[in-house]
Each structure stands twice: as C-alpha cells, then as structure tokens.
C-alpha cells in the first residue's frame, strides 16, 4: 500500500485536501469579506494560511496536491492576499537548531 492509502485506512473519515479547501472557500463566500476576519487579516486567516503554506511553499518545496487543491477550490486570490499581509512565514528567523 502507498503511504496515502495507509493514512486513508487509518483515518476513514478524512476528506481529500480539495474537499477541505472547498469548505474554506464556501465559508469565505458566506462571510462576503476578503478575509475570514473581515476586511483585514485576522487570527483565523493567519492560522489557515500558516497550515497551507507548509504545502504550497513554492518551487521545489511545493506539494502538487496542495497547489492543485488551492487552484481548484478558488482560494488562490485569498491565499495571495494573505501572503502579502503576512510575508516571510517560512523564512528562518532567530536561533533554532534546525535552521543550521
């Protein structure tokens, strides 16, 4: 079995990434605002973006399934706006042993 199949077998209620992204898009549309927090980025936007950017870091760090889900769900615009407001999320800062 592939790793994905093993994970799915252990988590039968887990949805595909695209389904979660579609849920986020639907909630954003219900709110009728550019961000989950309203007209400005808030804690929920930062949290969701932080989780998503781990998989859509760009370049060779990009995971295809996440980029595809982002596009298909229609979250690219939201993602780009949050990225502008919260730049450098994946940039190493400070002192931490894993940055070496």
C-alpha positions in Angstrom: 0.0 0.0 0.0 1.1 3.6 -0.7 1.6 6.0 2.2 -1.6 7.8 1.2 -3.6 4.5 1.2 -2.1 3.7 4.7 -3.1 7.1 6.0 -6.6 6.8 4.5 -7.1 3.3 6.0 -6.2 4.6 9.5 -8.4 7.7 9.0 -11.6 6.6 7.2 -13.4 9.9 7.9 -10.6 12.1 6.5 -11.5 14.0 3.3 -9.3 14.8 0.4 -7.4 18.1 0.6 -9.6 19.6 -2.1 -12.7 19.0 0.0 -11.2 20.9 2.9 -10.2 23.7 0.6 -13.7 23.9 -0.9 -15.1 24.1 2.7 -12.8 27.0 3.4 -13.8 28.8 0.1 -17.5 28.2 0.9 -17.1 29.7 4.4 -15.2 32.7 3.0 -18.0 33.3 0.4 -20.6 33.1 3.2 -18.8 35.9 5.1 -18.7 38.1 2.0 -15.4 39.6 3.0 -11.9 39.4 1.6 -10.7 37.6 4.7 -12.2 35.3 7.3 -11.7 38.1 9.9 -13.4 40.7 7.7 -11.6 43.5 5.8 -8.3 42.7 7.4 -6.3 39.5 8.1 -7.1 38.0 11.4 -6.1 35.0 13.6 -8.1 32.5 11.5 -6.6 33.8 8.2 -3.1 33.5 9.7 -3.8 30.0 11.1 -5.2 28.6 7.9 -2.6 30.3 5.7 0.2 29.0 8.0 -1.0 25.5 7.6 -1.5 25.8 3.9 1.8 27.5 3.1 3.7 24.5 4.5 2.4 22.5 1.5 2.5 25.4 -1.0 5.8 26.9 -0.2 6.7 27.4 -3.8 9.4 26.0 -6.1 10.7 22.5 -5.3 9.1 22.7 -1.8 5.6 22.8 -3.4 3.5 19.8 -3.0 1.4 19.3 -6.1 -1.7 18.0 -4.4 -1.9 21.2 -2.3 -1.3 23.6 -5.2 -3.9 21.8 -7.3 -6.5 21.9 -4.4 -5.8 25.6 -3.9 -6.5 26.3 -7.6 -9.5 24.1 -7.9 -11.1 25.4 -4.8 -10.7 29.0 -6.0 -8.6 30.1 -3.0 -5.6 31.5 -4.9 -6.8 35.1 -4.6 -7.3 34.8 -0.8 -4.0 33.0 -0.4 -2.1 35.7 -2.3 -3.7 38.5 -0.3 -2.9 36.8 3.0 0.7 36.2 1.7 1.1 39.9 1.0 -0.1 40.8 4.6 1.9 38.1 6.3 5.2 37.8 4.3 8.1 35.5 5.2 6.2 32.8 7.1 8.7 30.2 6.1 11.8 32.3 6.4 14.2 31.2 9.1 14.4 33.8 11.9 16.1 33.9 15.2 18.0 31.0 16.6 16.8 27.5 16.3 18.9 24.3 15.9 17.0 23.2 12.8 18.0 26.4 10.9 21.6 25.4 10.8 
